[in-house]
Amino acid sequence: MPGGKKGKSGEFSGRDRDTLLDVGVDLSAERPTFALVNDRVVVSEARGITQKGLRLLSLHRAREEFGQVADLSWKLVSPDRDEFTRRAHEADADGYFIHVPAGTRLELPVQACFFIKLSGYTQTVHNLILLDQGAELHITNGCAIASYLDNGSHLGITEIYVGKGASLTYTMIHHWAEDVEVRPRTGARVEEGGTYISNYISLRRARHVQTSPVVELVGPGARTHLSSVIYAHAGSTYDVGGTVRLLARGTSAEISSRSVSDGGVSVAPSMLEANAPGVRGHVSCDGLMLSDGGEIKALPSLVSHVQDASLTHEAAVGRISDEEMFYLTARGLSPEQATSLIVRGFLSVRVPGIPPAVQANIDRTMELIGEKGF
């Protein structure tokens, strides 16, 4: 199959591989894989698996080979959206191009990783995903910095086109460090009967993560579910929200966020905008405070321009109850073990439609963090 610059995994040390495993990326796995280190594509291949016409290659190479790439790029995320999108546009950032042809259902998830291996490095990424009618795809996207570094930045642009009756599950697991800034920018367009499920998971320390994906449901019956799971350490700020515009009859959307503050800041600005009759949407925000000094802020926003729309929201912020702690410590757990168990249960991710392989990666990440401590 066509690919970008090829290589196996010589760019990654044993410690690097362990970090990638923490974000659900196994370079030895027999599945379609893409890897970008700093600004260089080092892996872009199907790992010997027949993938029914799947195209997985670097965006720069795809732009040379397929005319549609230039036509679709920078249409869902404007270069003028903010200073970060302008920087990515000016840098002519590379990333991956994924195309799944009509009617193709890929059982094995595509895995991709974006890895920083230089101190203070600013990584810019631009991805383009295209699913034709009736196609089905699952992507595990791991972003991380090497364990021996503590500073850098990541600017990621992702544009997603989900065709009529197609389905995409897109899971992002991030592993950063205490002085890293992250600015993902995502735009998605979903056609009639299409489904887009997005899971964003970040449980490690980061100085500042700010993202607000924008999803447009443009075809009747299109639906989306945006989910985020955040652990905000002291010194970290997470501003993770989402906007869904329901533009066609019978579309539906759900935005859900779960966040834990252990002295850090977690903000969840979420907006549903109804622009067509017969649409439904719900926003839910749940927060758990482990200590004083942090902050959890839920900012749900519902906007309707039509009479026949149903938009709802709920939000709750609390602490670990004395009853829960007593129950677990009475059964032999230390306070630290009890807290870890409660937090892991609170942050557990179970999204309908997520494939077993992707769920296994998420569960493994939670187990590793539980063992090593949040």
C-alpha positions as CSV (number, residue, x, y, z in Angstrom):
1,M,0.0,0.0,0.0
2,P,1.2,3.6,-0.4
3,G,3.0,5.0,2.6
4,G,5.0,7.9,3.8
5,K,8.7,7.8,4.9
6,K,9.0,4.2,6.1
7,G,10.9,2.8,9.0
8,K,10.2,0.4,11.8
9,S,10.8,1.7,15.3
10,G,14.5,2.5,15.6
11,E,13.6,6.0,16.5
12,F,12.2,4.8,19.8
13,S,14.2,3.6,22.8
14,G,12.8,1.1,25.3
15,R,11.7,4.0,27.6
16,D,10.0,5.6,24.6
17,R,8.2,2.4,23.8
18,D,7.0,2.3,27.4
19,T,5.7,5.8,27.1
20,L,3.9,5.0,23.9
21,L,2.3,1.9,25.5
22,D,0.9,4.3,28.2
23,V,-1.0,6.1,25.4
24,G,-2.3,3.0,23.8
25,V,0.3,2.7,20.9
26,D,2.1,-0.6,20.5
27,L,4.6,-0.4,17.7
28,S,5.0,-4.2,17.6
29,A,1.3,-4.7,17.0
30,E,0.1,-6.0,13.6
31,R,-2.2,-3.1,12.8
32,P,-2.0,0.0,10.5
33,T,0.4,2.4,12.2
34,F,1.6,6.0,11.7
35,A,4.3,7.7,13.8
36,L,5.7,11.2,13.7
37,V,8.7,12.1,15.8
38,N,9.2,15.9,16.2
39,D,8.3,16.9,12.6
40,R,9.5,13.7,10.8
41,V,7.4,10.7,9.7
42,V,9.2,7.6,10.8
43,V,6.4,4.9,10.4
44,S,3.6,4.9,7.9
45,E,2.5,1.4,6.9
46,A,-0.1,-1.3,7.2
47,R,2.3,-3.7,9.0
48,G,1.8,-6.4,6.3
49,I,-2.0,-6.5,6.7
50,T,-4.4,-6.4,3.8
51,Q,-6.5,-3.4,4.6
52,K,-9.2,-3.4,1.9
53,G,-8.1,-0.3,0.1
54,L,-7.2,1.8,3.2
55,R,-4.9,4.7,2.5
56,L,-2.6,5.6,5.3
57,L,0.2,8.0,4.4
58,S,1.7,11.4,5.3
59,L,-0.4,14.4,4.5
60,H,2.4,15.9,2.4
61,R,2.7,12.8,0.2
62,A,-1.1,12.5,-0.1
63,R,-1.3,16.0,-1.3
64,E,1.1,15.1,-4.1
65,E,-0.8,11.9,-5.1
66,F,-4.5,12.8,-4.6
67,G,-6.0,16.1,-5.8
68,Q,-8.9,16.0,-3.3
69,V,-6.5,16.5,-0.4
70,A,-5.7,20.1,-1.2
71,D,-9.5,20.7,-1.8
72,L,-10.4,19.4,1.6
73,S,-7.5,20.8,3.7
74,W,-8.1,23.9,5.9
75,K,-11.9,23.8,5.2
76,L,-13.1,22.6,8.6
77,V,-10.4,24.4,10.6
78,S,-9.7,27.9,9.4
79,P,-6.1,29.1,9.4
80,D,-7.5,32.3,10.8
81,R,-9.3,30.7,13.7
82,D,-6.5,31.8,16.2
83,E,-2.8,32.3,16.5
84,F,-2.2,28.6,16.8
85,T,-3.9,27.6,13.6
86,R,-2.1,30.4,11.8
87,R,1.2,29.0,13.1
88,A,0.4,25.5,11.9
89,H,-0.7,26.8,8.5
90,E,2.4,28.8,8.1
91,A,4.6,25.9,9.1
92,D,2.9,23.7,6.5
93,A,2.6,21.0,9.1
94,D,2.7,17.3,8.2
95,G,0.6,14.6,9.7
96,Y,-1.4,11.7,8.4
97,F,-4.0,11.3,5.7
98,I,-6.4,8.4,6.2
99,H,-9.0,7.4,3.6
100,V,-11.4,4.6,3.9
101,P,-13.3,3.7,0.7
102,A,-17.1,3.2,0.6
103,G,-18.5,0.2,2.3
104,T,-15.2,-0.7,4.0
105,R,-15.3,-1.8,7.6
106,L,-11.9,-2.1,9.2
107,E,-11.9,-4.4,12.2
108,L,-8.3,-3.5,13.3
109,P,-7.9,0.0,14.6
110,V,-5.4,2.4,13.0
111,Q,-2.9,3.6,15.6
112,A,-1.0,6.8,15.4
113,C,1.5,8.6,17.6
114,F,2.9,12.1,17.8
115,F,6.1,12.1,19.8
116,I,8.4,14.9,21.0
117,K,12.0,14.0,21.6
118,L,13.7,17.5,21.7
119,S,13.6,19.8,24.7
120,G,11.6,22.9,24.1
121,Y,10.4,21.7,20.7
122,T,7.2,23.0,19.1
123,Q,5.5,20.1,17.2
124,T,3.0,21.1,14.5
125,V,0.7,18.5,13.1
126,H,-2.0,18.5,10.4
127,N,-4.2,15.4,9.9
128,L,-7.0,14.7,7.4
129,I,-9.4,11.8,7.8
130,L,-11.9,10.9,5.0
131,L,-14.6,8.2,5.4
132,D,-16.7,7.4,2.3
133,Q,-20.3,6.3,2.4
134,G,-20.9,3.4,4.8
135,A,-17.2,3.1,5.8
136,E,-16.2,2.3,9.4
137,L,-13.0,3.1,11.2
138,H,-11.5,3.3,14.7
139,I,-8.4,5.3,15.4
140,T,-6.2,5.3,18.6
141,N,-4.2,8.5,18.6
142,G,-1.4,8.8,21.2
143,C,0.4,12.0,21.8
144,A,3.4,12.1,24.2
145,I,6.8,13.6,25.1
146,A,9.8,11.6,26.0
147,S,10.0,10.7,29.7
148,Y,13.3,12.4,30.1
149,L,12.0,15.8,28.9
150,D,9.7,18.3,30.7
151,N,9.0,21.1,28.2
152,G,7.7,21.7,24.7
153,S,4.5,22.4,22.8
154,H,2.2,20.6,20.5
155,L,-0.1,22.2,17.9
156,G,-2.4,19.7,16.3
157,I,-4.9,20.3,13.5
158,T,-7.3,17.5,12.6
159,E,-10.0,17.7,9.9
160,I,-12.6,14.9,9.7
161,Y,-15.1,14.1,7.0
162,V,-17.6,11.3,7.9
163,G,-19.7,10.3,4.9
164,K,-23.3,9.1,4.6
165,G,-23.9,6.2,6.9
166,A,-20.2,6.0,7.9
167,S,-18.9,5.6,11.5
168,L,-15.7,6.9,13.1
169,T,-14.5,6.3,16.7
170,Y,-11.5,8.5,17.4
171,T,-9.7,8.0,20.8
172,M,-7.0,10.4,21.9
173,I,-4.8,9.6,24.8
174,H,-2.2,12.2,25.8
175,H,0.9,11.9,28.0
176,W,2.7,15.2,28.6
177,A,4.9,16.8,31.2
178,E,4.8,19.7,33.6
179,D,6.0,22.4,31.3
180,V,4.2,21.4,28.0
181,E,1.5,23.4,26.2
182,V,-0.9,21.7,24.0
183,R,-3.4,23.3,21.4
184,P,-5.4,20.7,19.5
185,R,-7.8,22.1,16.9
186,T,-10.4,19.7,15.4
187,G,-13.2,20.2,12.9
188,A,-15.6,17.4,11.9
189,R,-18.4,17.2,9.3
190,V,-20.9,14.4,9.5
191,E,-23.2,13.5,6.7
192,E,-26.7,11.8,6.7
193,G,-26.8,8.8,9.1
194,G,-23.2,9.1,10.0
195,T,-21.7,8.7,13.5
196,Y,-18.6,10.4,15.0
197,I,-17.5,9.3,18.5
198,S,-14.6,11.2,20.1
199,N,-12.8,10.3,23.3
200,Y,-10.1,12.6,24.8
201,I,-8.1,11.2,27.7
202,S,-5.4,13.0,29.6
203,L,-4.3,11.9,33.0
204,R,-0.8,13.2,33.2
205,R,0.6,16.6,34.2
206,A,0.7,19.4,31.6
207,R,1.1,23.1,32.0
208,H,-1.8,24.1,29.7
209,V,-4.1,22.1,27.4
210,Q,-6.7,24.0,25.5
211,T,-9.0,22.5,22.9
212,S,-12.6,22.9,21.6
213,P,-13.5,20.6,18.7
214,V,-16.3,21.8,16.4
215,V,-18.6,19.2,15.0
216,E,-21.2,20.0,12.3
217,L,-24.0,17.5,11.8
218,V,-25.1,18.4,8.3
219,G,-27.1,15.3,7.2
220,P,-30.5,14.0,8.6
221,G,-30.0,11.5,11.4
222,A,-26.3,12.3,11.9
223,R,-25.0,11.9,15.5
224,T,-22.0,12.6,17.6
225,H,-20.7,11.9,21.1
226,L,-17.8,13.9,22.5
227,S,-16.3,12.6,25.7
228,S,-13.4,13.9,27.8
229,V,-11.6,12.4,30.8
230,I,-9.2,14.7,32.6
231,Y,-7.0,14.5,35.7
232,A,-5.7,17.9,36.6
233,H,-2.6,17.9,38.8
234,A,-1.4,20.9,40.7
235,G,0.1,23.4,38.2
236,S,-1.9,22.0,35.3
237,T,-4.7,23.8,33.4
238,Y,-7.1,21.9,31.2
239,D,-9.6,23.8,29.1
240,V,-11.3,21.0,27.2
241,G,-14.7,21.6,25.7
242,G,-16.6,21.1,22.5
243,T,-19.2,22.6,20.1
244,V,-21.8,20.8,18.1
245,R,-24.0,22.4,15.5
246,L,-27.1,20.4,14.7
247,L,-27.8,21.6,11.2
248,A,-30.2,18.9,9.9
249,R,-33.4,17.3,11.0
250,G,-33.2,14.4,13.4
251,T,-29.6,14.9,14.4
252,S,-28.4,14.2,17.9
253,A,-25.4,15.0,20.1
254,E,-24.0,14.3,23.5
255,I,-21.1,16.0,25.2
256,S,-19.8,14.4,28.4
257,S,-16.9,15.4,30.6
258,R,-15.4,13.8,33.7
259,S,-12.6,15.6,35.5
260,V,-10.6,15.2,38.7
261,S,-8.8,18.2,40.3
262,D,-5.8,17.4,42.5
263,G,-4.9,21.0,42.8
264,G,-5.1,21.8,39.1
265,V,-7.7,23.6,37.0
266,S,-10.3,21.8,34.7
267,V,-12.6,23.9,32.6
268,A,-15.3,22.3,30.4
269,P,-17.0,24.8,28.0
270,S,-19.5,22.9,25.9
271,M,-22.1,24.2,23.5
272,L,-25.0,22.7,21.6
273,E,-26.6,24.8,18.9
274,A,-29.9,23.7,17.3
275,N,-30.5,24.9,13.8
276,A,-33.0,22.4,12.5
277,P,-36.3,20.8,13.8
278,G,-36.4,17.5,15.6
279,V,-32.9,17.6,17.0
280,R,-31.8,16.4,20.4
281,G,-28.7,17.1,22.5
282,H,-27.4,16.7,26.1
283,V,-24.4,18.0,28.0
284,S,-23.2,16.3,31.2
285,C,-20.3,17.5,33.3
286,D,-19.1,15.6,36.4
287,G,-16.2,16.7,38.6
288,L,-14.3,15.3,41.6
289,M,-12.2,17.5,43.9
290,L,-9.4,15.8,45.7
291,S,-7.8,18.8,47.4
292,D,-8.3,22.5,48.1
293,G,-6.7,25.0,45.8
294,G,-7.7,23.5,42.5
295,E,-10.7,24.4,40.4
296,I,-13.4,22.6,38.3
297,K,-15.6,24.7,36.2
298,A,-18.5,23.4,34.0
299,L,-19.7,25.8,31.4
300,P,-22.6,24.2,29.4
301,S,-24.3,26.4,26.8
302,L,-27.5,25.6,24.9
303,V,-28.6,27.6,21.9
304,S,-31.7,27.0,19.8
305,H,-32.9,28.8,16.7
306,V,-35.9,26.5,16.2
307,Q,-39.0,25.6,18.2
308,D,-38.8,21.9,17.8
309,A,-35.6,21.1,19.6
310,S,-34.7,19.3,22.8
311,L,-31.4,20.4,24.5
312,T,-30.6,19.6,28.1
313,H,-27.6,19.7,30.5
314,E,-26.6,18.6,33.9
315,A,-23.5,19.3,36.0
316,A,-22.1,18.2,39.4
317,V,-18.9,18.7,41.3
318,G,-18.2,17.0,44.6
319,R,-15.6,15.2,46.7
320,I,-14.9,11.6,47.8
321,S,-17.4,10.7,50.4
322,D,-16.4,9.6,53.9
323,E,-18.7,6.6,53.5
324,E,-16.7,5.4,50.4
325,M,-13.4,5.8,52.2
326,F,-14.6,4.1,55.3
327,Y,-16.0,1.1,53.3
328,L,-12.7,0.5,51.4
329,T,-10.3,1.1,54.3
330,A,-12.4,-1.2,56.5
331,R,-11.6,-3.9,54.0
332,G,-7.9,-3.5,54.3
333,L,-7.0,-0.8,51.7
334,S,-4.8,2.1,52.7
335,P,-6.2,5.6,52.2
336,E,-4.0,6.0,49.2
337,Q,-5.2,2.7,47.6
338,A,-8.8,3.6,48.3
339,T,-8.5,7.0,46.7
340,S,-6.8,5.5,43.6
341,L,-9.5,2.9,43.3
342,I,-12.3,5.5,43.6
343,V,-10.6,7.9,41.1
344,R,-10.1,5.1,38.6
345,G,-13.7,4.1,38.8
346,F,-14.8,7.7,38.4
347,L,-12.7,8.2,35.3
348,S,-13.4,4.8,33.7
349,V,-14.3,5.2,30.1
350,R,-17.1,3.1,28.6
351,V,-18.5,4.5,25.4
352,P,-21.0,2.6,23.3
353,G,-19.5,1.5,20.0
354,I,-15.9,1.6,21.1
355,P,-14.0,-1.5,19.7
356,P,-12.6,-4.0,22.2
357,A,-9.0,-3.3,21.1
358,V,-9.3,0.4,21.8
359,Q,-11.1,-0.3,25.1
360,A,-8.3,-2.6,26.1
361,N,-5.7,0.2,25.4
362,I,-7.7,2.6,27.6
363,D,-8.1,0.0,30.4
364,R,-4.4,-0.7,30.3
365,T,-3.6,3.0,30.5
366,M,-5.8,3.3,33.6
367,E,-4.2,0.2,35.2
368,L,-0.7,1.5,34.6
369,I,-1.6,4.9,36.1
370,G,-3.2,3.2,39.0
371,E,0.0,1.2,39.6
372,K,2.3,4.2,39.2
373,G,0.1,6.6,41.0
374,F,-1.8,9.6,39.6
